[in-house]
């Protein structure tokens, strides 16, 4: 640790730890984007299937 790091109250992070944390952060962003896309796609499919059911409501008999 340099004296500048101690004066700011920060700890020096090694290169290995930095790469590990940046990789984990990138993975979290990718997983978030994928889950967002899956959620939007499933929502659109549910709306389409519901609209088809409402359109054919008169043809459905219980």
C-alpha positions, 0 to 999 in steps of 0.5 A: 500500500502506498501512503496515498492509499492510506491517507484516503482511507482506501485499500489497494486492490491487487490485479488478480482481485480486480480481474475477478471482480470485473469478471463477476460484474460483467457476468451479472450484467449479462445475466441481467440482460438475458433475464430481462429479454426472457421476461419481455418475450414471455410477457409478449407471448402471454399478451398475444395468447390472451388476445387470441382467447378474447377474440375467440371467446364466443367460440369457446364452450364450457 
